Amino acid sequence: MKHWTLISAGWIVLAVAMLVLLYQLFVLWQLPVYSASALVGFDSGNPARRASLASIGSRPSFVQSTNVLYPVCDSLDLSEEWGRRYYGGERLTKKETCEFLTRRISILNPKPGDGLVKISCFSEKPDEAVAVANAIANSVTNQLSRSQQATNSDAGMWVQYASAAHRVYNWLHLVRDILFMVIPSVIAGFLLLWWGHRSPSPIPASLPPPQPFRPRY
């Protein structure tokens, strides 16, 4: 019994590993994610003020602050849109929408000379990714403009808006599942098969020898 139990378990584990791999490939190709990026920068003039605002505007905490993201949530009505799409029509609070938005954006600092901050937004809708990235870029410049007006200075900000979104694939998620789920399952399956084939096969019980026919009468 142990022989066939181990072999059966090995094939089951291998089948599960294959199903997990196929599912991850299905998710990778059938659930598209789009990314759009906008770039905010300063002109080369007024280097002192540029350096001062750059120390603020390049911080992820500044871009992800409520002062920047709340106007974006309001202008695009993301509380209504995402509530209808993901929460059965229940309108989200502004705080919930802001937290949801924070998880959908990526903030990078380009190399010197290429701008101040690069804002990328991820969405299953390409038009939404473009709209959100551009809205955040506008909100960043608005907040920095208020800082300029408070000090009566002009740093000459510019924005390179996102014009189109491109599809991205979550290869990191796929590789992680392969390394931590598929490969260990395949190894476990082959070990069970090896162990099962090395185990002695069950010996069937021998049948009793035939008895001679004896009539009842």
Contacts in CASP RR format, 6 or more apart in sequence:
PFRMAT RR
TARGET T0000
AUTHOR 0000-0000-0000
METHOD contacts of the structure
MODEL  1
MKHWTLISAGWIVLAVAMLVLLYQLFVLWQLPVYSASALVGFDSGNPARR
ASLASIGSRPSFVQSTNVLYPVCDSLDLSEEWGRRYYGGERLTKKETCEF
LTRRISILNPKPGDGLVKISCFSEKPDEAVAVANAIANSVTNQLSRSQQA
TNSDAGMWVQYASAAHRVYNWLHLVRDILFMVIPSVIAGFLLLWWGHRSP
SPIPASLPPPQPFRPRY
1 202 0 8 1.000
2 196 0 8 1.000
2 199 0 8 1.000
2 202 0 8 1.000
3 196 0 8 1.000
3 197 0 8 1.000
3 199 0 8 1.000
3 200 0 8 1.000
3 201 0 8 1.000
3 202 0 8 1.000
4 202 0 8 1.000
6 192 0 8 1.000
6 193 0 8 1.000
6 195 0 8 1.000
6 196 0 8 1.000
6 199 0 8 1.000
7 192 0 8 1.000
7 193 0 8 1.000
7 196 0 8 1.000
7 197 0 8 1.000
9 189 0 8 1.000
9 192 0 8 1.000
10 188 0 8 1.000
10 189 0 8 1.000
10 190 0 8 1.000
10 192 0 8 1.000
10 193 0 8 1.000
11 189 0 8 1.000
11 193 0 8 1.000
13 185 0 8 1.000
13 188 0 8 1.000
13 189 0 8 1.000
13 192 0 8 1.000
14 185 0 8 1.000
14 186 0 8 1.000
14 189 0 8 1.000
14 190 0 8 1.000
14 193 0 8 1.000
16 185 0 8 1.000
17 181 0 8 1.000
17 182 0 8 1.000
17 185 0 8 1.000
17 186 0 8 1.000
17 189 0 8 1.000
20 177 0 8 1.000
20 181 0 8 1.000
20 182 0 8 1.000
20 185 0 8 1.000
21 178 0 8 1.000
21 182 0 8 1.000
24 173 0 8 1.000
24 174 0 8 1.000
24 177 0 8 1.000
24 178 0 8 1.000
24 182 0 8 1.000
25 174 0 8 1.000
28 169 0 8 1.000
28 170 0 8 1.000
28 171 0 8 1.000
28 173 0 8 1.000
28 174 0 8 1.000
31 124 0 8 1.000
32 124 0 8 1.000
32 167 0 8 1.000
33 122 0 8 1.000
33 123 0 8 1.000
33 124 0 8 1.000
33 167 0 8 1.000
33 168 0 8 1.000
33 169 0 8 1.000
33 170 0 8 1.000
34 122 0 8 1.000
34 123 0 8 1.000
34 124 0 8 1.000
34 125 0 8 1.000
34 126 0 8 1.000
34 129 0 8 1.000
34 165 0 8 1.000
34 166 0 8 1.000
34 167 0 8 1.000
34 168 0 8 1.000
35 120 0 8 1.000
35 121 0 8 1.000
35 122 0 8 1.000
35 129 0 8 1.000
35 165 0 8 1.000
35 166 0 8 1.000
35 167 0 8 1.000
35 168 0 8 1.000
36 120 0 8 1.000
36 121 0 8 1.000
36 126 0 8 1.000
36 129 0 8 1.000
36 130 0 8 1.000
36 132 0 8 1.000
36 133 0 8 1.000
36 134 0 8 1.000
36 162 0 8 1.000
36 164 0 8 1.000
36 165 0 8 1.000
36 166 0 8 1.000
37 118 0 8 1.000
37 119 0 8 1.000
37 120 0 8 1.000
37 121 0 8 1.000
37 133 0 8 1.000
37 162 0 8 1.000
38 118 0 8 1.000
38 119 0 8 1.000
38 133 0 8 1.000
38 134 0 8 1.000
38 136 0 8 1.000
38 137 0 8 1.000
38 159 0 8 1.000
38 160 0 8 1.000
38 161 0 8 1.000
38 162 0 8 1.000
39 110 0 8 1.000
39 114 0 8 1.000
39 115 0 8 1.000
39 117 0 8 1.000
39 118 0 8 1.000
39 119 0 8 1.000
39 137 0 8 1.000
39 159 0 8 1.000
39 160 0 8 1.000
40 57 0 8 1.000
40 115 0 8 1.000
40 116 0 8 1.000
40 117 0 8 1.000
40 118 0 8 1.000
40 119 0 8 1.000
40 137 0 8 1.000
40 140 0 8 1.000
40 141 0 8 1.000
40 157 0 8 1.000
40 158 0 8 1.000
40 159 0 8 1.000
40 160 0 8 1.000
41 115 0 8 1.000
41 116 0 8 1.000
41 117 0 8 1.000
41 157 0 8 1.000
41 158 0 8 1.000
41 159 0 8 1.000
41 160 0 8 1.000
42 50 0 8 1.000
42 53 0 8 1.000
42 54 0 8 1.000
42 115 0 8 1.000
42 116 0 8 1.000
42 155 0 8 1.000
42 156 0 8 1.000
42 157 0 8 1.000
42 158 0 8 1.000
43 50 0 8 1.000
43 155 0 8 1.000
43 156 0 8 1.000
43 157 0 8 1.000
43 158 0 8 1.000
44 50 0 8 1.000
45 155 0 8 1.000
45 156 0 8 1.000
46 153 0 8 1.000
46 154 0 8 1.000
46 155 0 8 1.000
46 156 0 8 1.000
49 148 0 8 1.000
49 151 0 8 1.000
49 153 0 8 1.000
49 154 0 8 1.000
49 155 0 8 1.000
50 155 0 8 1.000
50 156 0 8 1.000
53 116 0 8 1.000
53 144 0 8 1.000
53 147 0 8 1.000
53 148 0 8 1.000
53 155 0 8 1.000
54 116 0 8 1.000
56 62 0 8 1.000
56 144 0 8 1.000
56 147 0 8 1.000
57 63 0 8 1.000
57 116 0 8 1.000
57 117 0 8 1.000
57 140 0 8 1.000
57 144 0 8 1.000
58 109 0 8 1.000
58 116 0 8 1.000
58 117 0 8 1.000
60 107 0 8 1.000
62 68 0 8 1.000
62 140 0 8 1.000
62 143 0 8 1.000
63 105 0 8 1.000
63 107 0 8 1.000
63 117 0 8 1.000
63 119 0 8 1.000
63 136 0 8 1.000
63 140 0 8 1.000
64 102 0 8 1.000
64 105 0 8 1.000
64 107 0 8 1.000
66 98 0 8 1.000
67 143 0 8 1.000
68 136 0 8 1.000
68 139 0 8 1.000
68 140 0 8 1.000
68 143 0 8 1.000
69 98 0 8 1.000
69 101 0 8 1.000
69 102 0 8 1.000
69 136 0 8 1.000
69 139 0 8 1.000
70 94 0 8 1.000
70 98 0 8 1.000
71 135 0 8 1.000
71 139 0 8 1.000
71 142 0 8 1.000
72 78 0 8 1.000
72 101 0 8 1.000
72 132 0 8 1.000
72 135 0 8 1.000
72 136 0 8 1.000
72 139 0 8 1.000
73 79 0 8 1.000
73 94 0 8 1.000
73 97 0 8 1.000
73 98 0 8 1.000
73 101 0 8 1.000
74 94 0 8 1.000
75 135 0 8 1.000
76 131 0 8 1.000
76 132 0 8 1.000
76 135 0 8 1.000
78 92 0 8 1.000
78 97 0 8 1.000
78 100 0 8 1.000
78 101 0 8 1.000
78 132 0 8 1.000
79 91 0 8 1.000
79 92 0 8 1.000
79 93 0 8 1.000
79 94 0 8 1.000
79 96 0 8 1.000
79 97 0 8 1.000
80 91 0 8 1.000
82 92 0 8 1.000
82 97 0 8 1.000
82 100 0 8 1.000
83 89 0 8 1.000
83 90 0 8 1.000
83 91 0 8 1.000
83 92 0 8 1.000
92 100 0 8 1.000
101 132 0 8 1.000
104 121 0 8 1.000
104 122 0 8 1.000
104 123 0 8 1.000
104 132 0 8 1.000
105 119 0 8 1.000
105 120 0 8 1.000
105 121 0 8 1.000
105 122 0 8 1.000
105 132 0 8 1.000
105 133 0 8 1.000
105 136 0 8 1.000
106 119 0 8 1.000
106 120 0 8 1.000
106 121 0 8 1.000
106 122 0 8 1.000
107 117 0 8 1.000
107 118 0 8 1.000
107 119 0 8 1.000
107 120 0 8 1.000
108 117 0 8 1.000
108 118 0 8 1.000
108 120 0 8 1.000
109 116 0 8 1.000
109 117 0 8 1.000
109 118 0 8 1.000
110 116 0 8 1.000
110 117 0 8 1.000
110 118 0 8 1.000
116 157 0 8 1.000
117 140 0 8 1.000
119 133 0 8 1.000
119 136 0 8 1.000
119 137 0 8 1.000
119 140 0 8 1.000
120 133 0 8 1.000
121 128 0 8 1.000
121 129 0 8 1.000
121 130 0 8 1.000
121 132 0 8 1.000
121 133 0 8 1.000
121 136 0 8 1.000
122 129 0 8 1.000
122 168 0 8 1.000
123 129 0 8 1.000
123 132 0 8 1.000
123 165 0 8 1.000
126 164 0 8 1.000
126 165 0 8 1.000
126 167 0 8 1.000
127 165 0 8 1.000
129 162 0 8 1.000
129 165 0 8 1.000
130 162 0 8 1.000
130 163 0 8 1.000
130 164 0 8 1.000
130 165 0 8 1.000
133 162 0 8 1.000
134 159 0 8 1.000
134 161 0 8 1.000
134 162 0 8 1.000
137 159 0 8 1.000
137 161 0 8 1.000
138 159 0 8 1.000
141 157 0 8 1.000
141 159 0 8 1.000
144 155 0 8 1.000
144 157 0 8 1.000
145 157 0 8 1.000
148 154 0 8 1.000
148 155 0 8 1.000
END
